[in-house]
Amino acid sequence: QVELVESGGGLVQPGGSLRLSCAASGSIFAIYNMGWYRQAPGKQRELVAAMTTGGTTNYADSVKDRFTISRDNAKMTVSLQMDSLKPEDTAVYYCHGATLTGADYWGKGTLVTVSS
C-alpha cells in the first residue's frame, strides 16, 4: 500500500506562484510514475504534469512553460512549481502515483485558489 500526502496549496493572486509538494510512504519501491492531477468545480479530473522514475515528463498543454514538475526518487517526493498562475488554474490538486502493474494511488488533494 502507498500513502500520498500533499502540501502547499492556498490562495494566490493572478500572476503569482505556488509550490506543491507530495510525499509518498509505504510500498514506494513500486511507484514508477508520479505526478499531479487537478479537478475544478464541475469539471473532470485532468492531468497537470507527471514524471517517470527515469525523468520523462508529461505536461498538460495549458500549463506548459508555467508549471515545472520535479521528483526526488530517493526521498520519493514530487513537487510542482506553479508560476504565472491564472484564475483558471483554480482547482483541487491531487498527487498521483502509479505502478507498472497498473495500480493507482491518490492523495486527498490540496486546494489552489487563484483570485484577486
C-alpha positions, -999 to 999 in steps of 0.1 A, spaced: 0 0 0 11 35 -7 1 68 10 5 101 -7 3 134 13 2 168 -4 11 202 10 14 237 -3 -20 248 -16 -36 281 -8 -48 314 -21 -26 334 -46 -32 364 -68 -32 360 -106 4 361 -118 17 347 -86 34 314 -77 28 284 -55 48 252 -49 30 220 -42 48 190 -26 38 154 -22 55 127 -1 49 90 -6 52 64 21 46 27 22 55 4 -7 72 32 -25 96 9 -44 67 0 -67 59 36 -78 70 43 -114 51 74 -124 43 103 -100 25 135 -108 -3 159 -103 -39 160 -114 -65 187 -108 -102 190 -106 -120 223 -109 -157 226 -98 -180 210 -123 -151 196 -144 -134 162 -147 -101 155 -131 -73 162 -156 -36 155 -157 -14 185 -149 21 170 -150 38 137 -144 73 123 -143 86 88 -145 114 73 -124 136 79 -154 128 115 -156 104 116 -186 79 143 -181 44 150 -195 26 183 -191 -9 195 -200 -8 220 -228 -25 246 -206 4 246 -181 34 242 -203 60 269 -198 43 279 -165 45 248 -143 75 226 -136 75 192 -120 104 177 -101 110 145 -83 133 131 -58 134 93 -62 155 87 -31 130 106 -9 100 96 -31 87 131 -33 73 150 -62 68 188 -64 50 211 -87 63 247 -91 34 268 -104 43 302 -119 22 328 -137 -9 314 -121 -43 322 -137 -78 321 -123 -85 291 -144 -58 272 -125 -81 272 -95 -88 236 -86 -82 208 -61 -48 194 -69 -42 157 -63 -9 139 -61 -9 106 -81 13 76 -81 12 47 -104 30 13 -107 40 -6 -138 14 -32 -130 -14 -6 -132 -21 2 -96 -31 39 -89 -27 58 -57 -41 92 -49 -36 118 -22 -65 136 -6 -60 168 -25 -50 203 -18 -69 234 -28 -53 261 -50 -73 293 -54 -61 319 -78 -81 351 -72 -76 388 -67 
